[in-house]
């Protein structure tokens, strides 16, 4: 009887199943200890999600009609915000029986709700538009995105300092929390008192004091100062605050978050069921983060991602949202990409998961990372999904070399954080048909963790012939041999 050489036996018996790579899922399974938390229940009296979604569809009905018109009129899809805006608005107004003002407002809402997505000078239908009639979760997420952007929907009063507008936007969550806790109408003067207190707190936190250079001007403007003080007292100590509160309440009413009514005792505001649910969701996100072992909402991006690594994708996304809500998006995106450039492959994958939650504001910075070899596969997958590709099909945008690089990077995450059997099972996600072909292409892509991954795989695999071949490949990479 003749015996086959180990390499021949390896090639014959080590066929790999050709399955779509699920790199991030494999990497996430590397962390086996998971903290579970019961799904929170919304406040009593909150309508079912189907009813909330119906209300959200009603609020965004014009935006959906405009987005669908633009999707059909491919030549005009970017026009409502581009150079040819007037003519496109006229065509849309005639086709949809809306005024040009309604077209402009609806187009802005469609953009903010993710019904259309801008890519340079071109706009494309967003994935939420495709799912609008069948996916209540997509509808509610779209409406929440509009709710978050209420200050962009309703222009601020003219003649008001941008810093004052920013203070009111920053302070308004406290007002919304009061409305949510009150479970009913609240008089506008009570909201004004709370808003004024919160703005003062924010100013104290920033330790704002008048500059020394302002002191010499005080005597020359004493009369004006006296007038200003009188106005300030009338407004609760902060000039123009009543007008800014009116602007904020009207903006929130415009997106369907609350109603404003005259009332016998004076004008009052009441959260709609949608607004009440949205405020509860925001508070719950903060609570989820605050209850995490690392206190993720206050942590750096790296520590936050490490804390989320032990969570399943749903709770992890809730933590990403809460962490992002506590920061400016530009600084958060920069911090996440800095972590992605580090040595920990698991955090690299999780950083791009968090960037998926950011969405459109992260596009430009993610697109810029395509030129970086270590981030290119992740960035290409992110962009493919952002542009509407199904996550299961997004892998098709990668070349074979990029898929192999991602396979090694994911294997590094598993080797660093997981169990040996997971590394063995990770073989199933390779695009190559045999182990020898996989080893040849792994050596060619030049991943910096190639040697460590191959050594760990050789130590973990139960097949002696395969383990020997993998060890030999690791040695050849280490020594630079063929």
Buried (B, 14 or more C-beta within 10 A) or exposed (E): EEEEEBBEBBBEEBEBEEEBBBBBEBBBBBBEEEEEEEEEEBEEEBBEBEEBBEBBBEBBEBBBBBBBBBBEBEEBBBBBBBEEBEEBBEBBBEBBEBEBEBBBBBBBBBBBBBBBBBBEEEBBBBBBBBBBEEBBEBBBBBBBBBBBBBBBBBEBEEEBEEEBBEBBBEBBBBBBBBBBEEEEBBBBBBBBEBBBBBBBEBEEEEEEEEEEEEEEEEEEEEEEBEEEEEEBEEBBEBBBBBBBBBBBBEBBBBBBBBBBEEEEEEBBBBBBBBBBBBBBBBBBBBBBBEEBEBEBBEBBBBBBBBBBBBBEEEBBBBBBBBBBBEEEBEEBBEBBBEBBEEEBBBBBBBBBBBBBBBBBBBBEBBBEBBEEEBBBBBBBBBBBBBBBBEEEEBBEBBEEEBBBBBBBBBBBBBBBBBEBEBBBBBBEBBBBBBBBBBBEBBBEBEBEBBBBBBBBBBEBBEBEBBBBBBBBBBBBBEEEEE
